Structure formats: structure tokens, C-alpha cells
């Protein structure tokens, strides 16, 4: 089973998203996301 942890930091005009694996290694990072409802 794959476990992933998602971190979302909300800013005034955008958000940043990081995805970590079970060991805490970053496997994906979106530096600027203007619309959280829209898939990247």
C-alpha cells in the first residue's frame, strides 16, 4: 500500500502544494497553484 502525505500552504493569492512519501521524502511540489479546484 502506498501512503502519501499532502501539505497545502495557503497564501493570499495562491497556494503551494507538497506531496511526501511515507519516509518523508518529497515526491512532488507545485510552487504556485492559483485555483485548488482545478487539477494541475
Secondary structure, DSSP 8 states (H G I E B T S, - for coil): ----EEEEEE-SS-EEEEEE-TTS-EEEEEEEES-TTS--
